[in-house]
Each structure stands twice: as C-alpha cells, then as structure tokens.
C-alpha cells in the first residue's frame, strides 16, 4: 500500500513517514497544499494523510480537488482543529476519517491500517484475467491452464498494473511512482528489467499474452495475433 503525507510540519511529517515505513507502507511526503495536490492527482496512492492547515492551499481545498478529479484514494484528515464544523466540512468534501492533534502515533497507525484493510476488501475478485492468463492476487501467481508460476513482489505489482489497465499504455513513470514511489532513487530502466522477467514467465507458460513496449511511453498488455 502507498501512502502520501501532506503535512507542513516537517518534523512531524518525517516522523510519521518513518513509522509507516516500519509498518510496511511505501510513503511519499509533501509540505504544502499545491505540491500535495500535484502528487495526489497522480492516482498512485491508496491512502492520503492530509493536514487541514497548509500553506498555498488548505487541506479541504486539496480534498475537494482530489474528489473532483475522481481520485478514489482513502483520505485521513489530520488537524489541530477539533471544531465540529471542520469535521463536517471534511466529511462532506469526501474524507474517510479524521484525527485531531495531538494524537497517539499508535492510533494513527491503527487508523491507516484500518483504511488499508478496507481498501483490500474492495477487490471484487481474487483472480484477474486477460486473454489466456490469470493473475492470482492471493498467492501472487501467474497462471495458464492450471499451471502457475510464482511472481516476486515487484513482478506481481507490475503485472497487476498491466492487467488492471489492459487496453491502455501504462507509462513507465507511472509504474515507477506506483511501485517504488516518487522519492525512490531507483534506476529509470529498472521497470524494463522486471518487464523482461515477466516476459520470460509468460513464455514459460506458453501464453499468447505479450507485453508490448511503446517507445517513449511505457508498456501495454496485448494478445499475440
């Protein structure tokens, strides 16, 4: 699960980032509303922790823009304000949860984990299908005709992106940001390496499904004609 923290108190933001990293999340940060909104509109985040009082653009305005652009990330509002009006306005704007400062870090982690479980339950199926292949989301296996090959975590995440976006080109930058995060120092061609691994596994299954490279853009999942 990927988390974006939009919080202008840098010491708090970095402390929360470390806690969430230790809890197994991938985490990016932004320190004002404009930069936070720019990150959020990428659509790569499962959960957004959003402070109401932010420079350049306040948190409620950020949230309204997120929902106006049909971004479905779960949003936890984080603020020093405790007035009921702020809570009502946040929920009316599309917030999923609300936590008032000061807070116990254990409670924040518990709330983020609860949102994470809620997101996981929204999967309509444990099996994704394209052409002659199946992607088992529970066991991280790529299958054809009952035969399965285990995928590494990054292979699985990349294959899931391709299947969920079947019929469309998935940009290389989107893959990097979604899987490794904006703040990762991963090599630009690392996705090519994992695409190569996936192609070999598709070949091993004798699948008619192929991963096409679109020069200068990214990748698409297609049926071999």
Order of alpha helices (4+ residues) and beta strands (2+ residues): beta-alpha-beta-alpha-beta-alpha-beta-alpha-beta-alpha-beta-beta-beta-beta-alpha-beta-alpha-alpha-beta-beta
